[in-house]
Amino acid sequence: MEGQIFKIHSDFYYVNSDNQIHECKIREVLKKQKQQIYVGDFVKFENGAIEKILPRKNFIKRPTVANIDRVIIISAVKEPELDFTQLNRYIAFAKYHNIETVLCFNKNDLSENDKLIEKVFSIYEPLGYDILFTSALEGYGVEDFKELLRGKTSVLCGASGVGKSSLINAVNPSVNIKTKKVSEKTQRGTHTTRHCEIIPVDETSRIVDTPGFSNLKFDFLMPNEVDLLFSEISKYKKGCKFQDCLHLAETGCAVKEHLNEIDETRYKSYAEFVEEALEYKERVKKRGVKVETSHKQHHNKTAVKISTRKRQSARNTQKQSIYRNLDDERDE
């Protein structure tokens, strides 16, 4: 049978197949191959055991989810205060994975700051992002949000306390996800969602609810790749004097010459992400060890790779055989 993982809890994988839920475990052979199964994965299973992971359209590791159509980044206009660096972090992360992104600003009822709304539009509308303002409490924008979800599998991404769970409850009250208020002392939300889960909104629309997270860092790519995540910066990079220019303090930097055309919060975010990438580069240089995967993909088939030690042993045996043949030829 085939189905889609809609929830993972401990060692159990819950598979939706033709609207029937099956509680499954993973086959030992897949564990030995160290294959990861994400919420959203399509799998083949039999008698409560997952036999095979089908090819993915896409996947992201933080939060761990596969086969999604769209990322909807939820931010709060207030409580907690809008954090542009965190917002840019999510936007850059979605761009890295090349997934369509929409920006949703919730809790619109709590803010009377029109300048903040104008700033949001002035920064992100020229970059081509669709922008939606909502209030889950008052129902403002909820129908537009529901229309945004239609026919898609959308992952909601955002920090704790911005109202992701409240928005889900607003578009589908039968879900009734637990919500909590933002702390007055810390101005931060608490984690009400504990795991990723696909939640049906209607027959064609589904939401992947994810835990709020704040530890997302660009500690997985090289510093000279960060500018590709900022279209308003990367378009000037060809004019830089040096190919490896990081657009921070280098001479002859075309990006620095156009800073008046780049929003200050965007450039500040870019510089912060480059610093994280530089730390990653230093760790890679010190470690200097290539980590090999335990399996490989070939023509949509997964096969276990032979370990480095066994490969070397096989090569040694092959060499010995060649040398023996050469010796035999000399003796003749």
C-alpha positions as CSV (number, residue, x, y, z in Angstrom):
1,M,0.0,0.0,0.0
2,E,1.0,3.6,-0.5
3,G,0.3,6.6,1.7
4,Q,1.7,9.8,3.2
5,I,3.2,10.4,6.6
6,F,1.1,13.0,8.3
7,K,2.5,12.6,11.9
8,I,5.6,11.1,13.6
9,H,5.5,10.4,17.3
10,S,8.4,8.6,19.0
11,D,9.2,5.5,16.8
12,F,5.7,5.5,15.3
13,Y,4.8,6.8,11.8
14,Y,1.2,7.6,11.1
15,V,0.4,7.1,7.4
16,N,-2.7,8.4,5.7
17,S,-3.8,6.1,2.9
18,D,-7.2,6.8,1.2
19,N,-8.3,8.7,4.3
20,Q,-7.5,5.7,6.6
21,I,-4.8,6.1,9.3
22,H,-2.2,3.3,9.7
23,E,0.2,3.2,12.6
24,C,3.6,2.0,11.3
25,K,7.1,1.3,12.2
26,I,10.2,1.5,9.9
27,R,11.9,-1.6,8.6
28,E,15.3,-2.4,10.1
29,V,16.9,-2.3,6.7
30,L,15.9,1.4,6.3
31,K,17.3,2.1,9.8
32,K,20.6,0.5,8.8
33,Q,20.7,2.7,5.7
34,K,20.1,5.7,8.1
35,Q,17.3,6.9,5.9
36,Q,15.3,9.7,7.4
37,I,11.5,9.8,7.1
38,Y,9.8,13.2,7.3
39,V,6.3,14.3,7.7
40,G,4.9,14.7,4.2
41,D,6.9,11.7,2.8
42,F,5.1,9.3,0.5
43,V,5.9,5.7,1.5
44,K,5.1,2.1,0.6
45,F,4.1,0.0,3.6
46,E,2.8,-3.4,4.4
47,N,1.5,-5.0,7.6
48,G,2.3,-1.9,9.7
49,A,5.9,-1.7,8.4
50,I,7.3,1.0,6.1
51,E,9.1,-0.7,3.2
52,K,10.2,2.2,1.0
53,I,10.4,6.0,0.9
54,L,9.2,7.3,-2.5
55,P,11.1,10.1,-4.3
56,R,10.5,13.5,-2.8
57,K,9.5,16.7,-4.7
58,N,11.4,18.7,-2.0
59,F,12.2,18.7,1.7
60,I,13.5,21.0,4.4
61,K,15.3,19.9,7.5
62,R,14.2,22.6,9.9
63,P,11.4,22.0,10.4
64,T,11.6,18.5,9.0
65,V,8.9,18.3,6.3
66,A,8.8,17.0,2.7
67,N,6.7,17.4,-0.4
68,I,5.3,20.9,0.3
69,D,3.9,23.4,-2.2
70,R,4.4,26.7,-0.3
71,V,5.9,28.2,2.8
72,I,3.8,30.7,4.6
73,I,5.9,32.8,7.0
74,I,3.7,33.9,9.9
75,S,4.9,37.0,11.9
76,A,3.2,39.0,14.6
77,V,2.6,42.7,14.1
78,K,2.8,43.0,17.8
79,E,3.1,40.7,20.9
80,P,5.8,39.7,20.1
81,E,7.2,42.8,18.3
82,L,8.0,42.3,14.7
83,D,11.6,41.1,14.3
84,F,12.8,41.9,10.8
85,T,16.0,39.9,11.2
86,Q,14.1,36.8,12.2
87,L,11.7,37.4,9.3
88,N,14.5,37.7,6.8
89,R,16.0,34.5,8.2
90,Y,12.9,32.6,7.4
91,I,12.6,34.2,3.9
92,A,16.3,33.4,3.1
93,F,15.8,29.8,4.3
94,A,12.8,29.3,2.1
95,K,14.7,30.9,-0.9
96,Y,17.6,28.5,-0.3
97,H,15.1,25.6,-0.7
98,N,13.5,27.3,-3.7
99,I,10.0,27.0,-2.4
100,E,7.2,29.6,-3.1
101,T,6.9,31.9,-0.1
102,V,4.0,34.1,1.2
103,L,4.3,36.6,4.1
104,C,1.5,36.7,6.6
105,F,1.4,39.3,9.4
106,N,-1.0,38.2,12.2
107,K,-2.4,40.0,15.2
108,N,-3.3,43.1,13.1
109,D,-5.9,44.0,15.7
110,L,-3.1,44.8,18.2
111,S,-1.3,47.5,16.2
112,E,-2.3,51.0,15.1
113,N,1.2,51.6,13.7
114,D,0.5,52.4,10.0
115,K,4.2,53.2,9.5
116,L,5.1,49.6,10.3
117,I,2.6,48.3,7.7
118,E,3.9,50.8,5.1
119,K,7.5,49.6,5.9
120,V,6.6,46.0,5.4
121,F,5.1,46.7,2.0
122,S,8.0,49.0,1.0
123,I,10.6,46.3,1.7
124,Y,9.0,43.1,0.6
125,E,6.5,44.0,-2.2
126,P,9.3,45.1,-4.6
127,L,11.0,41.7,-3.9
128,G,7.9,40.0,-5.3
129,Y,6.4,38.6,-2.2
130,D,2.7,38.3,-1.7
131,I,1.7,39.9,1.6
132,L,-1.3,39.2,3.8
133,F,-2.4,40.9,7.1
134,T,-4.7,38.9,9.4
135,S,-6.3,38.8,12.8
136,A,-7.2,35.3,14.0
137,L,-8.9,36.8,17.0
138,E,-11.3,39.2,15.1
139,G,-11.5,37.1,11.9
140,Y,-9.9,39.8,9.8
141,G,-8.2,38.3,6.7
142,V,-9.1,34.7,7.6
143,E,-11.1,34.1,4.4
144,D,-8.2,35.4,2.4
145,F,-5.9,33.1,4.3
146,K,-8.1,30.2,3.7
147,E,-8.1,31.0,-0.1
148,L,-4.3,31.1,0.1
149,L,-4.3,27.5,1.3
150,R,-6.7,26.2,-1.3
151,G,-5.4,23.2,-3.2
152,K,-2.0,23.4,-1.6
153,T,0.1,21.7,1.1
154,S,1.4,24.7,2.9
155,V,3.9,24.7,5.8
156,L,3.5,27.4,8.4
157,C,6.8,28.8,9.5
158,G,7.3,31.3,12.3
159,A,8.5,31.9,15.9
160,S,6.5,30.8,18.9
161,G,3.6,33.1,19.9
162,V,2.9,34.7,16.5
163,G,-0.4,32.9,16.2
164,K,0.1,30.0,13.8
165,S,-2.2,27.7,15.9
166,S,-4.8,30.4,16.3
167,L,-4.9,30.9,12.5
168,I,-5.3,27.1,11.9
169,N,-8.2,27.1,14.5
170,A,-9.8,30.1,12.7
171,V,-9.8,28.4,9.2
172,N,-10.8,25.0,10.7
173,P,-12.4,25.2,14.2
174,S,-12.8,21.5,14.4
175,V,-9.0,21.1,14.8
176,N,-9.0,23.0,18.1
177,I,-5.2,23.3,18.6
178,K,-4.0,24.4,22.0
179,T,-2.9,28.1,22.2
180,K,-1.1,30.2,24.8
181,K,-0.6,33.9,25.4
182,V,2.8,35.6,24.9
183,S,4.7,36.2,28.1
184,E,4.4,39.9,29.3
185,K,7.9,39.6,30.9
186,T,9.9,38.1,28.0
187,Q,7.6,39.1,25.1
188,R,8.1,35.6,23.7
189,G,5.6,32.9,23.0
190,T,5.7,29.3,24.4
191,H,5.7,26.2,22.3
192,T,2.2,24.9,22.0
193,T,2.9,22.8,18.9
194,R,5.3,19.9,19.8
195,H,5.7,18.2,16.5
196,C,5.1,18.6,12.7
197,E,1.7,17.4,11.6
198,I,-0.3,17.7,8.4
199,I,-3.7,19.1,9.2
200,P,-6.5,19.0,6.6
201,V,-8.4,22.3,6.1
202,D,-10.8,20.9,3.5
203,E,-10.8,18.3,0.8
204,T,-8.0,19.9,-1.2
205,S,-6.1,22.1,1.3
206,R,-3.7,21.0,4.0
207,I,-1.5,22.8,6.5
208,V,1.7,21.5,8.0
209,D,1.8,22.8,11.5
210,T,5.3,23.1,13.0
211,P,6.8,23.9,16.4
212,G,8.0,27.5,16.7
213,F,11.8,27.6,16.5
214,S,14.4,30.3,17.0
215,N,17.7,28.3,16.5
216,L,17.7,28.4,12.7
217,K,21.2,29.4,11.6
218,F,23.1,29.6,8.3
219,D,25.6,27.1,9.5
220,F,25.3,24.8,6.5
221,L,26.6,26.9,3.5
222,M,29.7,28.9,2.5
223,P,29.8,32.7,3.1
224,N,30.0,33.5,-0.6
225,E,26.6,31.8,-1.1
226,V,24.6,33.9,1.3
227,D,24.2,36.8,-1.2
228,L,22.3,34.5,-3.5
229,L,19.5,34.5,-0.9
230,F,19.1,38.3,-1.2
231,S,18.0,39.2,-4.7
232,E,18.5,42.9,-4.1
233,I,22.2,42.3,-3.1
234,S,23.1,39.5,-5.6
235,K,22.1,41.6,-8.6
236,Y,25.1,43.9,-8.0
237,K,27.7,41.3,-7.2
238,K,28.9,41.1,-10.8
239,G,30.2,44.6,-10.5
240,C,32.4,43.8,-7.5
241,K,36.2,44.0,-8.0
242,F,36.8,40.6,-6.4
243,Q,34.8,37.4,-7.3
244,D,34.9,36.3,-3.6
245,C,33.6,39.6,-2.3
246,L,31.4,39.3,0.7
247,H,30.1,42.8,0.5
248,L,31.1,43.7,4.0
249,A,34.4,45.8,4.0
250,E,36.1,44.9,0.7
251,T,37.4,47.5,-1.6
252,G,35.7,47.9,-5.0
253,C,32.4,46.4,-3.7
254,A,29.5,47.3,-6.0
255,V,27.0,46.3,-3.3
256,K,28.4,48.8,-0.9
257,E,28.1,51.5,-3.6
258,H,24.3,50.8,-3.8
259,L,23.5,50.6,-0.1
260,N,21.1,53.5,-0.5
261,E,18.9,51.1,-2.7
262,I,18.9,48.3,-0.1
263,D,16.8,48.3,3.0
264,E,18.9,48.7,6.1
265,T,17.2,45.7,7.9
266,R,17.8,43.5,4.9
267,Y,21.5,44.4,4.7
268,K,21.9,44.0,8.5
269,S,20.4,40.5,8.3
270,Y,22.6,39.6,5.3
271,A,25.8,40.6,7.3
272,E,24.6,38.6,10.3
273,F,24.0,35.5,8.1
274,V,27.5,35.8,6.5
275,E,29.1,35.8,10.0
276,E,27.3,32.5,10.8
277,A,28.4,31.1,7.5
278,L,32.0,32.2,8.2
279,E,31.9,30.3,11.5
280,Y,30.7,27.2,9.6
281,K,33.6,27.6,7.1
282,E,36.1,27.7,9.9
283,R,34.7,24.5,11.5
284,V,34.8,22.8,8.1
285,K,38.5,23.8,7.7
286,K,39.5,22.6,11.1
287,R,37.5,19.4,10.8
288,G,38.7,18.6,7.3
289,V,36.8,15.3,7.2
290,K,34.3,14.4,4.6
291,V,31.3,12.6,6.0
292,E,30.1,9.9,3.7
293,T,26.5,8.9,3.5
294,S,25.6,5.2,4.1
295,H,23.3,5.0,1.0
296,K,23.1,6.3,-2.5
297,Q,20.3,7.1,-5.1
298,H,20.5,5.8,-8.6
299,H,17.6,5.9,-11.0
300,N,15.2,6.5,-8.1
301,K,16.5,3.4,-6.4
302,T,18.2,3.4,-3.0
303,A,21.2,1.1,-2.4
304,V,23.4,0.7,0.6
305,K,26.9,2.0,0.0
306,I,29.9,-0.2,0.8
307,S,31.9,1.3,3.7
308,T,35.2,3.0,3.1
309,R,37.1,0.2,4.9
310,K,35.4,-2.5,2.8
311,R,36.0,-0.6,-0.4
312,Q,39.7,-0.3,0.4
313,S,39.9,-3.9,1.3
314,A,38.3,-4.8,-2.1
315,R,40.7,-2.6,-3.9
316,N,43.7,-4.2,-2.2
317,T,42.4,-7.6,-3.2
318,Q,42.0,-6.4,-6.7
319,K,45.5,-5.0,-6.8
320,Q,47.0,-8.3,-5.4
321,S,45.2,-10.2,-8.1
322,I,46.7,-7.9,-10.8
323,Y,50.2,-8.3,-9.3
324,R,49.8,-12.1,-9.2
325,N,48.8,-12.2,-12.9
326,L,51.8,-10.0,-13.8
327,D,54.1,-12.3,-11.8
328,D,52.6,-15.4,-13.6
329,E,53.2,-13.7,-17.0
330,R,56.9,-13.0,-16.1
331,D,57.4,-16.7,-15.0
332,E,56.1,-17.9,-18.3
